[in-house]
Amino acid sequence: KPFDLAIVVSFGYFLPATVLEAFEWGGLNVHPSLLPRYRGAAPIQHAIIDDVKETGVCVQELDCHQFDAGNLLLSERIV
């Protein structure tokens, strides 16, 4: 395959399966919340509105049909 890995950060579009299949290991998404909380758009803004004292960042496999629904690979808390 022509590419090894796709990585997206705060990317509000689905990558079609045909695009992900061009990558040897598929794709990863870096999401600025502790999933599943604040899944989807504007997770930092929602955490501020909710006055949460702890949030974090997650890395997950990309899913071509749902946002923030792939297998969770890493989760790190930030206070």
C-alpha angles and dihedrals in degrees: 000000000000097000136037107211140354118217123189130183122196089343111163099200135081117243107221118239089249090061094045090049089062088069120078093221100025119233143310130211124208108208124188099225141059100267136256086030112081094009112176131021127000100011094161093051091049091050090052092048090050090047093229115177096207132041134145150178132276135197117206141164114269118253116203093210107040135036116242093356104113126109110295111239103171136011124183125183122224121194 
